[in-house]
Amino acid sequence: MFTGIVEEVGRVASLRAKPQAMELTIACSLVLEDVKRGDSISINGVCLTVSTFTHNTFTVDVIPETVKTSTMSELKSGSRVNLERAMPANGRFGGHFVSGHIDGTGVIRSVKKESNALTKVIEVEPELMKYMMLKGSVAVDGTSLTIFDLENKAITISLIPTTQEDSLLGEKGIGARVNIECDLLAKYTERIQSAQPKMTRSWLAENGF
């Protein structure tokens, strides 16, 4: 589990492509302070498992499903990436519940500077819009953000100066693809509701109503 608060921007030190999969080695410092084999680290919002590490890098395997549903295939040697370690049980919860399981991708359609904020309109896949709520939460490239406006196929988010400086979202311009993770609570709510029987007259009668 993550919070969507980016800890560090790392760099792809090497990338080894496999059939529909890949192996990434990331150069960084902060997230390596207490790293162990098997730890979970979010890379651009994707939860990945540390297979090996050195004093200044860690390596992860990216499976075909993750390559297919995220922007990981666009990475190359030298690419910069958002990093966050899994949240410790006794840690502060600064963002929102982020699982690191990407639901799909979005495309930045517009960028506007408004005083100290940077507002971006992101077009998302139509099937994800049902999870988007005005003033609700969304994780974009692993960054916890608030939705400030909704359109038919797009959401509007606004980056404060700290987010602009501490993550890669401030640098991404029109046409850039980003990873999208919808609010976990919204997905759970939908699943619970869909599992409930339809309240027809016969169902009500069978259950004593």
N, C-alpha and C positions, 0 to 999 in steps of 0.2 A: 504494500500500500504506500502511496506517495501523497504529497500535499499540493503539488503543482507549483512549488516555490523553487525555481532553478538555483542550484548551489554554485554552479561553475560552468563556464563555457570551455569545452575541451576541443580537441582536434583529432581527426582521423589520421593516425600515424601510418596505418597500412590497411589494405582491404584485399581479401582473397575471395574471388568469386567461385561459387560452386554451382552445380546444376540447380537452378531456381532457389539457391540459398547463398549465404555469404558468411565470411568470418571477418570481424572488425577488430582492430586494435586501436584503442583510444589513448591519446596522450593527455594527461591531466595531472593535478596535484591534490586538490582538496578532497575529492571523493575517494582518494586512495589512503587516507589517513588511518582508517581502521578496516580496510578491505580484507575479505576472506574469499576463498574459492567457494562458489555457490551463492554469493551475495547477489541481490537484485539491484541493478542500477538502471534508471530511466535515461534513455538516449533519445532526445527529441520526442519525449512522451511515450516511447516504447520500452516496456519492462523487459530487460535482458539479463541473463545470468552470467556472472563472471566465471570463466573457465580457467584462466591463468592470469597472473599479474606480475609486474616488476615494480621497482620503486617509482616509476613514472608513467607506466602504462597498464591497461587491463585489456583483456581480450574476451569477446563474446561471439557466440554463434547465432546467426539469424536464420530461422527456418522458413520454408517456402510460404507458409500462410502469412507470416509477418511481412515478407517481401512483397507479397501480392496486395495486402491491405494498407500499407503505409508508404511513406516516401523514402524508405531506407535504400531502395535501389538507385536513388539519385545521388547518394553519397559517393565521394571519391577521395583519394588521398589528399589530405590538406583541408577537407571540409571541416567547418566548425560546427559543434553540436552542443545542445543544452544537456546538462547532466544533473541528476538528482539521485541521492541514495534513498533506499527505502526508509520510511519513517520509523524511528525507534519507538517502542511502546511508551516510553516516558518523555517523548519529544513534544514540542509545541506544534499545534495544528494551525498553520498560518494560511492555508489556501482552502481546498475542499477535498473530498474523498476522490482520489485519482488512482485507478487500478494499474495503469500502464498498458491496458489492452485497447488498442486503437480500433475505433468503430468505422473509420473511413478517412477520406482526405478532403481538403477544401482548397480553394484558389482565391488568393487576394485579388479583389476587383478594383478597389480604390484605397488611396491613402491620403489623409488630410491632417495637417498640423493645426491644432487648436490650443493656443496658449502653450502650456507646458505638456499637453497630452498629444498623443499620436493616435488618431482614429483610423481604423481599418475595417472595410467591408469585406467579408469573406463568404464566397459562395460555397455552400456545402452540398453534399449529395442529398437529393430530395428525401430519401428514406430516413435521414437523420433529423430532419426539421421537426418531427413530432416530439423530440426530446428537448428542443430549445425553448426556453421560456424567458420572457422579458425580466431582467434583473436576476436571472438564474446563472448558474455556473457552467463553464465549458473549459476544457483543457485544449490549448492550441500549441502543438509542438512541446507538450509537457508543461506548459505555463498556465496556471490557474487564472482565469479571467471572468469578468462579469459581462453578460450580454446586455448591451444598452439599446439595441433596436433590432427588430425582426422584419424581414421581407419574406416573399414567397419562398425563395431559395437561398437566402443569405442572412447572415448575422452581422451585427456591428459590435466591435470591441474597441476599447480605448486603453492605451498603454500609458501608465504613469512614468515619470522620468526614471525611477528605479528599475522598472521592468525593461525600459528601453536600453538601459545601460548594462543590466545583469543577464539579459537573455538575447537570443538572436532575432526575436520577432521585430525589434525596432529596425533591423537592417533589411528585412524582407520587403520587396516592393511588389508592384502590380504584376500578376502572372505567376508569382511564386506559389508552389504547392506546400501545404502544411498538413500535419497530422491532427486529426480531430478525435477527441474522446468525449462522448456525451456524459452528462451528469449521471453518475452511478445510481443515485437514489431514484431518478426518473426511470431508469431502465428496470430496476427492481420493482417499482410500483406498477409499471406496465405488465411485467411478467406475472405478478400476483393477480392483477385484475383479469388478465387473459386466461388464467387458470381457474377462475371462479365460474361455476355453472351459470348459464343465462337464466335470469329470473322470469321465467315464463309462468303462466297460470298453473300449469301442471307441476312445475318445480316448487312453487310456493305451497301448493296443496300437499305435496309429498313431504314437505318439511314443516308442516303444522301451521302454516299461515292462512 
